[in-house]
Amino acid sequence: MARIKVPRKSTAIDMTAMCDVAFLLLTFFIMTAKVKTEDPVPIDIPKSSIQQPVPDADFATISVGAGKAFFGMEGVDLRKQTLVQMGEIYKVTFTPDELTRFSAITSVGVPFNQLKQFIAMSVDQQKKVNQPGIPRDSVSNELFNWIRESRKATVALHNTQLRLAIKGDSKEEYPVIKDVIAILQKQKANKFSLITDLGGDGGAPAKK
């Protein structure tokens, strides 16, 4: 008895749904990805195996390298408000354009009397300029004011406390770090983080 041959049918897979999911995932990662910002000076941060992501908001970083201190904040509105308050202290008025330009600067390391010139520079010029660091001496102590005013601005804007972190070079001399910690303690900001890098036993960039 002859076998009945079942005609073969071509298998067609509709890839539309899979393509939609792929594009949705791609869009999600693009929208949520955070661009890595360059440090104002080369900083070889210490290693750690503790993994904890750095916050995206209500967060400020004091970067220390080459004997200099730099200050950066997360959040456009926080940067603008902090600059306005700093201007009131030093009797300097900033235009709306200057406030907008400053809100895009992730970290600053110049004395306040040079800030207007720094803001007016292009992004490439800001990267190339040799920033002297924010004064932290007992006379002007501008770093103290930057930290204090950013903390006040965070409470006023978001009704929460600003989280602080120190990002220091692993080879940095201790007196510089000591100065920064002393400034924080003067403001009773005794809780702060130390930003570290990937440790030898695995993990991811971490905040200790």
Secondary structure by P-SEA (a helix, b strand, c coil): ccccccbbbbbbbbaaaaaaaaaaaaaaaaaacccbbbbccccbbbbbcbbbbbbccccccccccccbbbbbbccaaaaaaaaaaaaaaacccccaaaaaaaaacccccccccaaaaaaaccaaaaaaccccccccccccaaaaaaaaaaaaaaaaaccbbbbbbbbccccccaaaaaaaaaaaaaacccbbbbbbcccccccccccc
